Amino acid sequence: MEKQTPNIWPALAELAPMYQETAQVLAERIKLLRAQPPDPGNRHVLARRLAMLEAMRREARELSVLTARYYERGYFRNAKYTV
């Protein structure tokens, strides 16, 4: 009798909501940072931080779509995430 190992990895579709949630948290943080009064001394630091957070949010949204639709027939995957 063949022994089966349990699948401990979540299915890709199960990861999609986690990426969506992460993207939402990042969007809220970006909104808070943009609402802060400008500080001329930290302008460049804030700009770099916002750029990094926006890149992270964009990737989280892209990965959410990719993981949700990965197994759909005819879905054209983002070339950025293909090997």
KOLPAMAR-578074 format. One record per atom (N, C-alpha, C, O): residue number from 1; residue in three letters; atom name; x, y, z. Coordinates in nm, 4 decimals. Example, Ala and Ser with C-alpha at 12.3 -4.5 7.8 and 13.67 -1.06 7.14 Angstrom:
! KOLPAMAR-578074
<num 1; residu ala; atome N; u 1.3190; v -0.5690; w 0.7800>
<num 1; residu ala; atome CA; u 1.2300; v -0.4500; w 0.7800>
<num 1; residu ala; atome C; u 1.3200; v -0.3300; w 0.7800>
<num 1; residu ala; atome O; u 1.4236; v -0.3319; w 0.8465>
<num 2; residu ser; atome N; u 1.2850; v -0.2250; w 0.7080>
<num 2; residu ser; atome CA; u 1.3670; v -0.1060; w 0.7140>
<num 2; residu ser; atome C; u 1.2900; v 0.0030; w 0.7870>
<num 2; residu ser; atome O; u 1.3409; v 0.1138; w 0.8039>
//
This chain:
! KOLPAMAR-578074
<num 1; residu met; atome N; u 0.0841; v -0.1175; w 0.0000>
<num 1; residu met; atome CA; u 0.0000; v 0.0000; w 0.0000>
<num 1; residu met; atome C; u 0.0888; v 0.1241; w 0.0000>
<num 1; residu met; atome O; u 0.1828; v 0.1339; w 0.0789>
<num 2; residu glu; atome N; u 0.0586; v 0.2192; w -0.0892>
<num 2; residu glu; atome CA; u 0.1389; v 0.3396; w -0.1042>
<num 2; residu glu; atome C; u 0.1036; v 0.4405; w 0.0041>
<num 2; residu glu; atome O; u -0.0131; v 0.4712; w 0.0283>
<num 3; residu lys; atome N; u 0.2071; v 0.4902; w 0.0675>
<num 3; residu lys; atome CA; u 0.1862; v 0.5881; w 0.1738>
<num 3; residu lys; atome C; u 0.1868; v 0.7291; w 0.1126>
<num 3; residu lys; atome O; u 0.2798; v 0.7655; w 0.0406>
<num 4; residu gln; atome N; u 0.0840; v 0.8065; w 0.1414>
<num 4; residu gln; atome CA; u 0.0755; v 0.9419; w 0.0885>
<num 4; residu gln; atome C; u 0.1245; v 1.0409; w 0.1929>
<num 4; residu gln; atome O; u 0.0941; v 1.0301; w 0.3117>
<num 5; residu thr; atome N; u 0.2007; v 1.1369; w 0.1447>
<num 5; residu thr; atome CA; u 0.2463; v 1.2414; w 0.2351>
<num 5; residu thr; atome C; u 0.1432; v 1.3539; w 0.2341>
<num 5; residu thr; atome O; u 0.0888; v 1.3872; w 0.1288>
<num 6; residu pro; atome N; u 0.1167; v 1.4115; w 0.3489>
<num 6; residu pro; atome CA; u 0.0177; v 1.5193; w 0.3536>
<num 6; residu pro; atome C; u 0.0692; v 1.6431; w 0.2809>
<num 6; residu pro; atome O; u 0.1887; v 1.6727; w 0.2836>
<num 7; residu asn; atome N; u -0.0208; v 1.7139; w 0.2169>
<num 7; residu asn; atome CA; u 0.0148; v 1.8361; w 0.1458>
<num 7; residu asn; atome C; u 0.0127; v 1.9515; w 0.2455>
<num 7; residu asn; atome O; u -0.0937; v 1.9946; w 0.2899>
<num 8; residu ile; atome N; u 0.1317; v 2.0010; w 0.2801>
<num 8; residu ile; atome CA; u 0.1407; v 2.1083; w 0.3786>
<num 8; residu ile; atome C; u 0.1420; v 2.2457; w 0.3129>
<num 8; residu ile; atome O; u 0.1312; v 2.3470; w 0.3820>
<num 9; residu trp; atome N; u 0.1551; v 2.2509; w 0.1815>
<num 9; residu trp; atome CA; u 0.1601; v 2.3789; w 0.1107>
<num 9; residu trp; atome C; u 0.0194; v 2.4206; w 0.0694>
<num 9; residu trp; atome O; u -0.0577; v 2.3388; w 0.0193>
<num 10; residu pro; atome N; u -0.0141; v 2.5477; w 0.0905>
<num 10; residu pro; atome CA; u -0.1485; v 2.5924; w 0.0491>
<num 10; residu pro; atome C; u -0.1597; v 2.5980; w -0.1028>
<num 10; residu pro; atome O; u -0.0608; v 2.6205; w -0.1725>
<num 11; residu ala; atome N; u -0.2788; v 2.5778; w -0.1521>
<num 11; residu ala; atome CA; u -0.3032; v 2.5909; w -0.2956>
<num 11; residu ala; atome C; u -0.2862; v 2.7375; w -0.3337>
<num 11; residu ala; atome O; u -0.3059; v 2.8272; w -0.2517>
<num 12; residu leu; atome N; u -0.2498; v 2.7597; w -0.4579>
<num 12; residu leu; atome CA; u -0.2277; v 2.8969; w -0.5023>
<num 12; residu leu; atome C; u -0.3506; v 2.9843; w -0.4808>
<num 12; residu leu; atome O; u -0.3380; v 3.1004; w -0.4421>
<num 13; residu ala; atome N; u -0.4688; v 2.9296; w -0.5054>
<num 13; residu ala; atome CA; u -0.5918; v 3.0077; w -0.4876>
<num 13; residu ala; atome C; u -0.6104; v 3.0496; w -0.3421>
<num 13; residu ala; atome O; u -0.6727; v 3.1523; w -0.3150>
<num 14; residu glu; atome N; u -0.5574; v 2.9718; w -0.2486>
<num 14; residu glu; atome CA; u -0.5674; v 3.0071; w -0.1071>
<num 14; residu glu; atome C; u -0.4743; v 3.1224; w -0.0716>
<num 14; residu glu; atome O; u -0.4966; v 3.1915; w 0.0278>
<num 15; residu leu; atome N; u -0.3710; v 3.1439; w -0.1513>
<num 15; residu leu; atome CA; u -0.2779; v 3.2531; w -0.1250>
<num 15; residu leu; atome C; u -0.3307; v 3.3873; w -0.1737>
<num 15; residu leu; atome O; u -0.2907; v 3.4916; w -0.1221>
<num 16; residu ala; atome N; u -0.4194; v 3.3860; w -0.2716>
<num 16; residu ala; atome CA; u -0.4693; v 3.5098; w -0.3313>
<num 16; residu ala; atome C; u -0.5270; v 3.6066; w -0.2281>
<num 16; residu ala; atome O; u -0.4921; v 3.7246; w -0.2313>
<num 17; residu pro; atome N; u -0.6141; v 3.5622; w -0.1364>
<num 17; residu pro; atome CA; u -0.6680; v 3.6571; w -0.0375>
<num 17; residu pro; atome C; u -0.5597; v 3.7155; w 0.0537>
<num 17; residu pro; atome O; u -0.5706; v 3.8295; w 0.0989>
<num 18; residu met; atome N; u -0.4570; v 3.6377; w 0.0799>
<num 18; residu met; atome CA; u -0.3480; v 3.6889; w 0.1635>
<num 18; residu met; atome C; u -0.2740; v 3.8018; w 0.0926>
<num 18; residu met; atome O; u -0.2385; v 3.9020; w 0.1545>
<num 19; residu tyr; atome N; u -0.2512; v 3.7853; w -0.0367>
<num 19; residu tyr; atome CA; u -0.1872; v 3.8911; w -0.1144>
<num 19; residu tyr; atome C; u -0.2783; v 4.0132; w -0.1231>
<num 19; residu tyr; atome O; u -0.2307; v 4.1266; w -0.1167>
<num 20; residu gln; atome N; u -0.4091; v 3.9909; w -0.1377>
<num 20; residu gln; atome CA; u -0.5035; v 4.1032; w -0.1426>
<num 20; residu gln; atome C; u -0.5008; v 4.1816; w -0.0118>
<num 20; residu gln; atome O; u -0.5001; v 4.3047; w -0.0115>
<num 21; residu glu; atome N; u -0.4993; v 4.1089; w 0.0977>
<num 21; residu glu; atome CA; u -0.4955; v 4.1737; w 0.2291>
<num 21; residu glu; atome C; u -0.3670; v 4.2535; w 0.2464>
<num 21; residu glu; atome O; u -0.3695; v 4.3654; w 0.2977>
<num 22; residu thr; atome N; u -0.2566; v 4.1972; w 0.2044>
<num 22; residu thr; atome CA; u -0.1278; v 4.2662; w 0.2132>
<num 22; residu thr; atome C; u -0.1297; v 4.3935; w 0.1299>
<num 22; residu thr; atome O; u -0.0819; v 4.4978; w 0.1744>
<num 23; residu ala; atome N; u -0.1846; v 4.3853; w 0.0090>
<num 23; residu ala; atome CA; u -0.1936; v 4.5027; w -0.0773>
<num 23; residu ala; atome C; u -0.2783; v 4.6113; w -0.0129>
<num 23; residu ala; atome O; u -0.2459; v 4.7296; w -0.0235>
<num 24; residu gln; atome N; u -0.3864; v 4.5725; w 0.0536>
<num 24; residu gln; atome CA; u -0.4732; v 4.6697; w 0.1203>
<num 24; residu gln; atome C; u -0.4009; v 4.7372; w 0.2363>
<num 24; residu gln; atome O; u -0.4115; v 4.8586; w 0.2537>
<num 25; residu val; atome N; u -0.3281; v 4.6602; w 0.3152>
<num 25; residu val; atome CA; u -0.2522; v 4.7173; w 0.4277>
<num 25; residu val; atome C; u -0.1479; v 4.8163; w 0.3752>
<num 25; residu val; atome O; u -0.1303; v 4.9243; w 0.4316>
<num 26; residu leu; atome N; u -0.0799; v 4.7791; w 0.2684>
<num 26; residu leu; atome CA; u 0.0199; v 4.8688; w 0.2092>
<num 26; residu leu; atome C; u -0.0454; v 4.9965; w 0.1556>
<num 26; residu leu; atome O; u 0.0097; v 5.1055; w 0.1708>
<num 27; residu ala; atome N; u -0.1624; v 4.9832; w 0.0932>
<num 27; residu ala; atome CA; u -0.2328; v 5.1003; w 0.0410>
<num 27; residu ala; atome C; u -0.2710; v 5.1961; w 0.1541>
<num 27; residu ala; atome O; u -0.2606; v 5.3178; w 0.1392>
<num 28; residu glu; atome N; u -0.3149; v 5.1408; w 0.2659>
<num 28; residu glu; atome CA; u -0.3502; v 5.2238; w 0.3807>
<num 28; residu glu; atome C; u -0.2283; v 5.2964; w 0.4359>
<num 28; residu glu; atome O; u -0.2365; v 5.4134; w 0.4734>
<num 29; residu arg; atome N; u -0.1162; v 5.2272; w 0.4406>
<num 29; residu arg; atome CA; u 0.0073; v 5.2900; w 0.4909>
<num 29; residu arg; atome C; u 0.0531; v 5.4016; w 0.3972>
<num 29; residu arg; atome O; u 0.0973; v 5.5072; w 0.4426>
<num 30; residu ile; atome N; u 0.0425; v 5.3780; w 0.2673>
<num 30; residu ile; atome CA; u 0.0791; v 5.4806; w 0.1692>
<num 30; residu ile; atome C; u -0.0094; v 5.6037; w 0.1874>
<num 30; residu ile; atome O; u 0.0386; v 5.7169; w 0.1830>
<num 31; residu lys; atome N; u -0.1376; v 5.5806; w 0.2077>
<num 31; residu lys; atome CA; u -0.2322; v 5.6903; w 0.2273>
<num 31; residu lys; atome C; u -0.1964; v 5.7714; w 0.3517>
<num 31; residu lys; atome O; u -0.2016; v 5.8944; w 0.3495>
<num 32; residu leu; atome N; u -0.1603; v 5.7028; w 0.4595>
<num 32; residu leu; atome CA; u -0.1219; v 5.7717; w 0.5833>
<num 32; residu leu; atome C; u 0.0040; v 5.8555; w 0.5645>
<num 32; residu leu; atome O; u 0.0119; v 5.9686; w 0.6123>
<num 33; residu leu; atome N; u 0.1022; v 5.7992; w 0.4945>
<num 33; residu leu; atome CA; u 0.2270; v 5.8726; w 0.4729>
<num 33; residu leu; atome C; u 0.2051; v 5.9954; w 0.3848>
<num 33; residu leu; atome O; u 0.2654; v 6.1001; w 0.4083>
<num 34; residu arg; atome N; u 0.1201; v 5.9831; w 0.2848>
<num 34; residu arg; atome CA; u 0.0925; v 6.0973; w 0.1973>
<num 34; residu arg; atome C; u 0.0145; v 6.2065; w 0.2697>
<num 34; residu arg; atome O; u 0.0228; v 6.3235; w 0.2323>
<num 35; residu ala; atome N; u -0.0606; v 6.1698; w 0.3719>
<num 35; residu ala; atome CA; u -0.1413; v 6.2664; w 0.4458>
<num 35; residu ala; atome C; u -0.0590; v 6.3457; w 0.5476>
<num 35; residu ala; atome O; u -0.1056; v 6.4465; w 0.6008>
<num 36; residu gln; atome N; u 0.0621; v 6.3002; w 0.5740>
<num 36; residu gln; atome CA; u 0.1465; v 6.3706; w 0.6699>
<num 36; residu gln; atome C; u 0.1868; v 6.5072; w 0.6147>
<num 36; residu gln; atome O; u 0.2049; v 6.5232; w 0.4940>
<num 37; residu pro; atome N; u 0.2007; v 6.6055; w 0.7042>
<num 37; residu pro; atome CA; u 0.2478; v 6.7360; w 0.6573>
<num 37; residu pro; atome C; u 0.3913; v 6.7233; w 0.6044>
<num 37; residu pro; atome O; u 0.4721; v 6.6508; w 0.6625>
<num 38; residu pro; atome N; u 0.4231; v 6.7922; w 0.4965>
<num 38; residu pro; atome CA; u 0.5566; v 6.7790; w 0.4374>
<num 38; residu pro; atome C; u 0.6652; v 6.8314; w 0.5305>
<num 38; residu pro; atome O; u 0.6495; v 6.9352; w 0.5948>
<num 39; residu asp; atome N; u 0.7738; v 6.7586; w 0.5362>
<num 39; residu asp; atome CA; u 0.8904; v 6.7977; w 0.6144>
<num 39; residu asp; atome C; u 1.0069; v 6.8103; w 0.5173>
<num 39; residu asp; atome O; u 1.0547; v 6.7097; w 0.4649>
<num 40; residu pro; atome N; u 1.0533; v 6.9327; w 0.4927>
<num 40; residu pro; atome CA; u 1.1589; v 6.9516; w 0.3922>
<num 40; residu pro; atome C; u 1.2856; v 6.8702; w 0.4199>
<num 40; residu pro; atome O; u 1.3545; v 6.8299; w 0.3261>
<num 41; residu gly; atome N; u 1.3163; v 6.8461; w 0.5450>
<num 41; residu gly; atome CA; u 1.4364; v 6.7705; w 0.5790>
<num 41; residu gly; atome C; u 1.4258; v 6.6224; w 0.5458>
<num 41; residu gly; atome O; u 1.5271; v 6.5573; w 0.5202>
<num 42; residu asn; atome N; u 1.3043; v 6.5687; w 0.5459>
<num 42; residu asn; atome CA; u 1.2842; v 6.4254; w 0.5208>
<num 42; residu asn; atome C; u 1.2148; v 6.3977; w 0.3880>
<num 42; residu asn; atome O; u 1.1658; v 6.2869; w 0.3657>
<num 43; residu arg; atome N; u 1.2101; v 6.4954; w 0.3010>
<num 43; residu arg; atome CA; u 1.1382; v 6.4803; w 0.1747>
<num 43; residu arg; atome C; u 1.1910; v 6.3626; w 0.0924>
<num 43; residu arg; atome O; u 1.1126; v 6.2844; w 0.0386>
<num 44; residu his; atome N; u 1.3227; v 6.3501; w 0.0826>
<num 44; residu his; atome CA; u 1.3814; v 6.2423; w 0.0020>
<num 44; residu his; atome C; u 1.3611; v 6.1053; w 0.0672>
<num 44; residu his; atome O; u 1.3387; v 6.0057; w -0.0016>
<num 45; residu val; atome N; u 1.3692; v 6.1014; w 0.1982>
<num 45; residu val; atome CA; u 1.3469; v 5.9757; w 0.2705>
<num 45; residu val; atome C; u 1.2034; v 5.9291; w 0.2498>
<num 45; residu val; atome O; u 1.1786; v 5.8114; w 0.2233>
<num 46; residu leu; atome N; u 1.1093; v 6.0220; w 0.2620>
<num 46; residu leu; atome CA; u 0.9685; v 5.9882; w 0.2437>
<num 46; residu leu; atome C; u 0.9409; v 5.9447; w 0.1000>
<num 46; residu leu; atome O; u 0.8646; v 5.8508; w 0.0773>
<num 47; residu ala; atome N; u 1.0018; v 6.0116; w 0.0038>
<num 47; residu ala; atome CA; u 0.9820; v 5.9750; w -0.1372>
<num 47; residu ala; atome C; u 1.0330; v 5.8339; w -0.1643>
<num 47; residu ala; atome O; u 0.9672; v 5.7567; w -0.2340>
<num 48; residu arg; atome N; u 1.1495; v 5.7998; w -0.1099>
<num 48; residu arg; atome CA; u 1.2028; v 5.6638; w -0.1280>
<num 48; residu arg; atome C; u 1.1145; v 5.5602; w -0.0601>
<num 48; residu arg; atome O; u 1.0904; v 5.4525; w -0.1146>
<num 49; residu arg; atome N; u 1.0667; v 5.5932; w 0.0586>
<num 49; residu arg; atome CA; u 0.9801; v 5.5003; w 0.1319>
<num 49; residu arg; atome C; u 0.8490; v 5.4770; w 0.0580>
<num 49; residu arg; atome O; u 0.8023; v 5.3636; w 0.0475>
<num 50; residu leu; atome N; u 0.7895; v 5.5852; w 0.0066>
<num 50; residu leu; atome CA; u 0.6659; v 5.5719; w -0.0699>
<num 50; residu leu; atome C; u 0.6878; v 5.4904; w -0.1968>
<num 50; residu leu; atome O; u 0.6039; v 5.4079; w -0.2329>
<num 51; residu ala; atome N; u 0.7996; v 5.5130; w -0.2644>
<num 51; residu ala; atome CA; u 0.8285; v 5.4368; w -0.3863>
<num 51; residu ala; atome C; u 0.8406; v 5.2878; w -0.3551>
<num 51; residu ala; atome O; u 0.7912; v 5.2045; w -0.4311>
<num 52; residu met; atome N; u 0.9047; v 5.2545; w -0.2457>
<num 52; residu met; atome CA; u 0.9199; v 5.1142; w -0.2071>
<num 52; residu met; atome C; u 0.7849; v 5.0526; w -0.1701>
<num 52; residu met; atome O; u 0.7542; v 4.9407; w -0.2112>
<num 53; residu leu; atome N; u 0.7055; v 5.1246; w -0.0937>
<num 53; residu leu; atome CA; u 0.5736; v 5.0737; w -0.0547>
<num 53; residu leu; atome C; u 0.4820; v 5.0569; w -0.1765>
<num 53; residu leu; atome O; u 0.4058; v 4.9605; w -0.1843>
<num 54; residu glu; atome N; u 0.4897; v 5.1503; w -0.2708>
<num 54; residu glu; atome CA; u 0.4075; v 5.1392; w -0.3917>
<num 54; residu glu; atome C; u 0.4489; v 5.0188; w -0.4760>
<num 54; residu glu; atome O; u 0.3637; v 4.9506; w -0.5331>
<num 55; residu ala; atome N; u 0.5791; v 4.9926; w -0.4839>
<num 55; residu ala; atome CA; u 0.6268; v 4.8747; w -0.5570>
<num 55; residu ala; atome C; u 0.5793; v 4.7463; w -0.4882>
<num 55; residu ala; atome O; u 0.5379; v 4.6514; w -0.5548>
<num 56; residu met; atome N; u 0.5854; v 4.7442; w -0.3569>
<num 56; residu met; atome CA; u 0.5392; v 4.6277; w -0.2822>
<num 56; residu met; atome C; u 0.3894; v 4.6064; w -0.3011>
<num 56; residu met; atome O; u 0.3442; v 4.4930; w -0.3167>
<num 57; residu arg; atome N; u 0.3112; v 4.7167; w -0.2999>
<num 57; residu arg; atome CA; u 0.1669; v 4.7058; w -0.3198>
<num 57; residu arg; atome C; u 0.1344; v 4.6548; w -0.4600>
<num 57; residu arg; atome O; u 0.0469; v 4.5699; w -0.4772>
<num 58; residu arg; atome N; u 0.2051; v 4.7070; w -0.5598>
<num 58; residu arg; atome CA; u 0.1831; v 4.6640; w -0.6984>
<num 58; residu arg; atome C; u 0.2120; v 4.5147; w -0.7137>
<num 58; residu arg; atome O; u 0.1343; v 4.4424; w -0.7761>
<num 59; residu glu; atome N; u 0.3227; v 4.4689; w -0.6572>
<num 59; residu glu; atome CA; u 0.3566; v 4.3267; w -0.6657>
<num 59; residu glu; atome C; u 0.2562; v 4.2399; w -0.5909>
<num 59; residu glu; atome O; u 0.2218; v 4.1314; w -0.6376>
<num 60; residu ala; atome N; u 0.2092; v 4.2858; w -0.4763>
<num 60; residu ala; atome CA; u 0.1089; v 4.2086; w -0.4012>
<num 60; residu ala; atome C; u -0.0197; v 4.1963; w -0.4819>
<num 60; residu ala; atome O; u -0.0809; v 4.0895; w -0.4850>
<num 61; residu arg; atome N; u -0.0617; v 4.3053; w -0.5478>
<num 61; residu arg; atome CA; u -0.1825; v 4.2988; w -0.6313>
<num 61; residu arg; atome C; u -0.1611; v 4.2045; w -0.7496>
<num 61; residu arg; atome O; u -0.2488; v 4.1243; w -0.7815>
<num 62; residu glu; atome N; u -0.0451; v 4.2138; w -0.8145>
<num 62; residu glu; atome CA; u -0.0159; v 4.1266; w -0.9283>
<num 62; residu glu; atome C; u -0.0145; v 3.9800; w -0.8861>
<num 62; residu glu; atome O; u -0.0685; v 3.8942; w -0.9560>
<num 63; residu leu; atome N; u 0.0475; v 3.9518; w -0.7715>
<num 63; residu leu; atome CA; u 0.0532; v 3.8135; w -0.7236>
<num 63; residu leu; atome C; u -0.0832; v 3.7633; w -0.6792>
<num 63; residu leu; atome O; u -0.1119; v 3.6441; w -0.6899>
<num 64; residu ser; atome N; u -0.1669; v 3.8526; w -0.6299>
<num 64; residu ser; atome CA; u -0.3028; v 3.8134; w -0.5936>
<num 64; residu ser; atome C; u -0.3784; v 3.7647; w -0.7161>
<num 64; residu ser; atome O; u -0.4440; v 3.6606; w -0.7122>
<num 65; residu val; atome N; u -0.3690; v 3.8399; w -0.8243>
<num 65; residu val; atome CA; u -0.4369; v 3.8004; w -0.9477>
<num 65; residu val; atome C; u -0.3759; v 3.6718; w -1.0028>
<num 65; residu val; atome O; u -0.4481; v 3.5812; w -1.0445>
<num 66; residu leu; atome N; u -0.2448; v 3.6642; w -1.0028>
<num 66; residu leu; atome CA; u -0.1765; v 3.5458; w -1.0553>
<num 66; residu leu; atome C; u -0.2156; v 3.4200; w -0.9788>
<num 66; residu leu; atome O; u -0.2465; v 3.3174; w -1.0393>
<num 67; residu thr; atome N; u -0.2145; v 3.4276; w -0.8466>
<num 67; residu thr; atome CA; u -0.2461; v 3.3088; w -0.7677>
<num 67; residu thr; atome C; u -0.3938; v 3.2722; w -0.7751>
<num 67; residu thr; atome O; u -0.4289; v 3.1545; w -0.7669>
<num 68; residu ala; atome N; u -0.4800; v 3.3711; w -0.7903>
<num 68; residu ala; atome CA; u -0.6231; v 3.3423; w -0.7999>
<num 68; residu ala; atome C; u -0.6591; v 3.2777; w -0.9333>
<num 68; residu ala; atome O; u -0.7495; v 3.1944; w -0.9397>
<num 69; residu arg; atome N; u -0.5891; v 3.3157; w -1.0390>
<num 69; residu arg; atome CA; u -0.6287; v 3.2711; w -1.1729>
<num 69; residu arg; atome C; u -0.5279; v 3.1763; w -1.2372>
<num 69; residu arg; atome O; u -0.5398; v 3.1461; w -1.3560>
<num 70; residu tyr; atome N; u -0.4306; v 3.1295; w -1.1630>
<num 70; residu tyr; atome CA; u -0.3195; v 3.0513; w -1.2181>
<num 70; residu tyr; atome C; u -0.3654; v 2.9295; w -1.2988>
<num 70; residu tyr; atome O; u -0.3092; v 2.9006; w -1.4045>
<num 71; residu tyr; atome N; u -0.4648; v 2.8598; w -1.2507>
<num 71; residu tyr; atome CA; u -0.5073; v 2.7357; w -1.3154>
<num 71; residu tyr; atome C; u -0.6193; v 2.7546; w -1.4175>
<num 71; residu tyr; atome O; u -0.6656; v 2.6568; w -1.4762>
<num 72; residu glu; atome N; u -0.6637; v 2.8786; w -1.4398>
<num 72; residu glu; atome CA; u -0.7689; v 2.9027; w -1.5381>
<num 72; residu glu; atome C; u -0.7143; v 2.8841; w -1.6788>
<num 72; residu glu; atome O; u -0.6080; v 2.9354; w -1.7137>
<num 73; residu arg; atome N; u -0.7867; v 2.8121; w -1.7557>
<num 73; residu arg; atome CA; u -0.7479; v 2.7922; w -1.8946>
<num 73; residu arg; atome C; u -0.7608; v 2.9246; w -1.9687>
<num 73; residu arg; atome O; u -0.8610; v 2.9950; w -1.9558>
<num 74; residu gly; atome N; u -0.6599; v 2.9569; w -2.0450>
<num 74; residu gly; atome CA; u -0.6625; v 3.0781; w -2.1253>
<num 74; residu gly; atome C; u -0.6161; v 3.2029; w -2.0522>
<num 74; residu gly; atome O; u -0.6087; v 3.3104; w -2.1118>
<num 75; residu tyr; atome N; u -0.5848; v 3.1900; w -1.9236>
<num 75; residu tyr; atome CA; u -0.5369; v 3.3068; w -1.8491>
<num 75; residu tyr; atome C; u -0.3950; v 3.3380; w -1.8927>
<num 75; residu tyr; atome O; u -0.3076; v 3.2515; w -1.8870>
<num 76; residu phe; atome N; u -0.3718; v 3.4600; w -1.9358>
<num 76; residu phe; atome CA; u -0.2390; v 3.5030; w -1.9789>
<num 76; residu phe; atome C; u -0.1641; v 3.5557; w -1.8583>
<num 76; residu phe; atome O; u -0.1981; v 3.6603; w -1.8030>
<num 77; residu arg; atome N; u -0.0619; v 3.4822; w -1.8182>
<num 77; residu arg; atome CA; u 0.0141; v 3.5187; w -1.6989>
<num 77; residu arg; atome C; u 0.1086; v 3.6347; w -1.7271>
<num 77; residu arg; atome O; u 0.1574; v 3.6521; w -1.8388>
<num 78; residu asn; atome N; u 0.1323; v 3.7116; w -1.6253>
<num 78; residu asn; atome CA; u 0.2274; v 3.8209; w -1.6337>
<num 78; residu asn; atome C; u 0.3665; v 3.7629; w -1.6589>
<num 78; residu asn; atome O; u 0.4116; v 3.6763; w -1.5840>
<num 79; residu ala; atome N; u 0.4338; v 3.8088; w -1.7620>
<num 79; residu ala; atome CA; u 0.5655; v 3.7562; w -1.7986>
<num 79; residu ala; atome C; u 0.6667; v 3.7781; w -1.6865>
<num 79; residu ala; atome O; u 0.7663; v 3.7063; w -1.6779>
<num 80; residu lys; atome N; u 0.6424; v 3.8743; w -1.6032>
<num 80; residu lys; atome CA; u 0.7314; v 3.9043; w -1.4905>
<num 80; residu lys; atome C; u 0.7432; v 3.7857; w -1.3936>
<num 80; residu lys; atome O; u 0.8456; v 3.7683; w -1.3275>
<num 81; residu tyr; atome N; u 0.6368; v 3.7047; w -1.3865>
<num 81; residu tyr; atome CA; u 0.6343; v 3.5950; w -1.2913>
<num 81; residu tyr; atome C; u 0.6410; v 3.4573; w -1.3557>
<num 81; residu tyr; atome O; u 0.6002; v 3.3584; w -1.2948>
<num 82; residu thr; atome N; u 0.6914; v 3.4497; w -1.4768>
<num 82; residu thr; atome CA; u 0.7076; v 3.3212; w -1.5419>
<num 82; residu thr; atome C; u 0.8555; v 3.2907; w -1.5581>
<num 82; residu thr; atome O; u 0.9388; v 3.3810; w -1.5654>
<num 83; residu val; atome N; u 0.8860; v 3.1641; w -1.5637>
<num 83; residu val; atome CA; u 1.0252; v 3.1216; w -1.5758>
<num 83; residu val; atome C; u 1.0574; v 3.0958; w -1.7214>
<num 83; residu val; atome O; u 1.1701; v 3.0589; w -1.7541>
//
